[in-house]
Amino acid sequence: MYTAVYTAYVSKSIRVKEDTHAALAALKSEDESFDELLSRLLREHQETVESGAGLWADTDAADGAREARKRMKEDIGAR
């Protein structure tokens, strides 16, 4: 028995500035659609974010960052 899998595509237009379009076109490979390019960039971005998750585990870096932020907020409020 075979099961057919259909991917629904919704046609949407997004407005981008000409220089943004040119930058995206430069990143796109010759055989890649803009949809494929954007999907790839999103996937790569997600992988980058996920690879950084947990880097501060078992350190006091998070506490140090919170304390630094607290001091900056206090300094701004003091003026």
Buried (B, 14 or more C-beta within 10 A) or exposed (E): EEEEEEEEEEEEEEEEEEEEEEEBEEEBEEEEEBEEBBEBEEEEEEEEEEEEEEEEEEEEEEEEEEEEEEEEEEEEEEE
